[in-house]
Amino acid sequence: MSYRRAMSGVQAGNVGAPDAAAIEAAHAIYTPLMLSFYDRLVHGLSNRFAWRCPTERLLDLYRNSLSSRHLEAGVGTGFFIDRADPGVFEQLTLLDINRHCLARSARRLARYQPLLCEANLLAPIAVELEPAVSIGLTYVLHCLPGRMSEKLKAIDHLRPVMSKGAVLFGATILGRGIELNGAARSLLRLYNAKGVFNNLDDDFEALSDGLKRRFEVVEIETKGCVALFWVR
């Protein structure tokens, strides 16, 4: 595997990095220790009991959307690609601002020999990457600071990496306009207070409108607190 680092906007002190302190707060929690139990916490518990979107529903999105030339933007632990397991990639790029996430995902997905790219999605990607036929953006937008119109700049920064006819798909946890149970309400309050989430104003309409302004084909639905999207 090879490693590339886009310096622009990655470090918290960089001039011009959008909301650098908020960006740092959103991903600083993902330490090696936290990542060691992330899958059990998020995919085993939170998805089912708080967000009410079974992990299997997210895996179906991956199984139906992955291509042989894929870029995963915001990699977490590499869970979705590992479990969806397409068998072979011509090209797999893992992009994240957090080097711990990249390192853990790289080990988990070593069989695919991924290219690693450390970059901030709210700044232009300052390294040259091969075009991707599919891009995954799952559980990223609800972490990014700002209004939905500002968060969707992450997609604008990914557009140059999309080949003609490429698809971009993923999911995000909404903060309003959805029914919240007690667990979801408590987690949203806690995560937003700590800056891990920044989604209290995120709703379906803002996401849908932003995607439709950018893409010709947009499929979007909600499952519990989660909006799942697929665009071309």
ZIRAPE-V118438 format. One record per backbone hydrogen bond with DSSP energy under -1.0 kcal/mol. NH is the residue of the N-H (numbers start at 1). CO is the residue of the C=O. E is the energy in kcal/mol with one decimal. If there is no record, write none. Layout:
# ZIRAPE-V118438
nh & co & e
NH & CO & E
NH & CO & E
This chain:
# ZIRAPE-V118438
nh & co & e
4 & 116 & -3.2
6 & 118 & -3.0
10 & 7 & -1.8
14 & 11 & -2.0
17 & 14 & -1.5
23 & 19 & -2.6
24 & 20 & -2.5
25 & 21 & -2.2
26 & 22 & -1.8
27 & 23 & -1.1
28 & 24 & -1.8
30 & 27 & -1.5
31 & 29 & -2.3
35 & 31 & -2.8
36 & 32 & -1.1
37 & 34 & -1.4
41 & 37 & -2.2
42 & 38 & -3.2
44 & 39 & -1.4
46 & 41 & -2.9
47 & 42 & -2.8
49 & 45 & -3.0
50 & 46 & -1.8
51 & 46 & -2.8
53 & 47 & -2.5
57 & 54 & -1.4
58 & 54 & -1.0
59 & 55 & -2.3
60 & 56 & -2.0
61 & 57 & -1.3
62 & 58 & -1.6
63 & 59 & -2.8
64 & 60 & -2.0
65 & 62 & -1.1
66 & 62 & -2.6
70 & 91 & -2.2
71 & 134 & -2.2
72 & 93 & -3.0
73 & 136 & -2.9
74 & 95 & -3.5
78 & 75 & -2.6
82 & 78 & -2.2
83 & 79 & -2.7
84 & 80 & -2.7
85 & 81 & -2.3
90 & 68 & -1.9
91 & 68 & -2.5
93 & 70 & -2.5
94 & 115 & -3.1
95 & 72 & -2.9
96 & 117 & -2.1
102 & 98 & -1.9
103 & 99 & -2.5
104 & 100 & -2.5
105 & 101 & -2.6
106 & 102 & -2.6
107 & 103 & -1.9
108 & 104 & -2.1
109 & 105 & -2.5
112 & 109 & -2.4
113 & 110 & -1.7
115 & 92 & -2.7
116 & 2 & -3.4
117 & 94 & -2.8
118 & 4 & -2.6
119 & 96 & -1.4
123 & 120 & -1.6
132 & 161 & -3.3
133 & 69 & -2.9
134 & 69 & -1.6
135 & 167 & -1.8
136 & 71 & -2.2
137 & 169 & -2.6
139 & 171 & -3.1
143 & 140 & -1.8
144 & 140 & -1.1
151 & 147 & -2.4
152 & 148 & -2.4
153 & 150 & -1.3
154 & 151 & -2.2
156 & 152 & -1.4
157 & 153 & -2.1
159 & 155 & -1.4
161 & 158 & -1.7
162 & 159 & -1.6
163 & 132 & -2.8
166 & 163 & -2.2
167 & 133 & -2.1
168 & 231 & -2.3
169 & 135 & -2.6
170 & 229 & -2.2
172 & 227 & -2.1
174 & 225 & -3.0
175 & 202 & -2.0
176 & 202 & -1.7
185 & 181 & -2.5
186 & 182 & -2.2
187 & 183 & -2.4
188 & 184 & -2.7
189 & 185 & -2.0
190 & 186 & -2.4
191 & 187 & -3.1
192 & 188 & -2.1
193 & 189 & -1.8
194 & 190 & -1.7
196 & 191 & -1.7
197 & 191 & -1.5
198 & 142 & -3.3
202 & 199 & -1.4
207 & 203 & -1.7
208 & 204 & -3.1
209 & 205 & -2.9
210 & 206 & -2.0
211 & 207 & -2.3
212 & 208 & -2.4
213 & 209 & -1.5
215 & 211 & -2.0
219 & 230 & -2.8
221 & 228 & -2.3
223 & 226 & -2.8
225 & 51 & -2.9
226 & 223 & -1.9
227 & 172 & -2.9
228 & 221 & -3.0
229 & 170 & -2.5
230 & 219 & -2.5
231 & 168 & -2.8
232 & 217 & -2.2
